[in-house]
């Protein structure tokens, strides 16, 4: 596991959580950027990307 991958995953998680409940298009765009960053970090660490809806365990 790379340190960079872990940082990307954590930063993406924080960004997604901060903007996922916003109703504006800008908030939704930023939440998607967070998901993309989190998945990029997961892929770098050899994990599968998360594809489920935000806020679900699956």
Residue pairs with C-beta under 8 A, 6 or more apart in sequence:
1 45
1 46
2 44
2 45
4 41
4 44
5 41
5 42
5 43
5 44
5 45
6 41
6 45
7 41
8 37
8 38
8 40
8 41
8 44
9 37
9 38
9 41
9 42
9 45
10 41
11 34
11 37
11 38
11 41
12 33
12 34
12 35
12 36
12 37
12 38
12 39
12 40
12 41
13 34
13 38
14 34
15 30
15 31
15 33
15 34
15 37
16 31
16 34
16 35
16 38
16 54
17 34
18 30
18 31
18 34
19 27
19 28
19 30
19 31
19 34
20 27
20 31
20 34
20 54
20 55
21 27
22 28
22 30
22 31
31 54
35 50
35 54
38 50
39 49
39 50
42 48
42 49
42 50
43 49
52 58
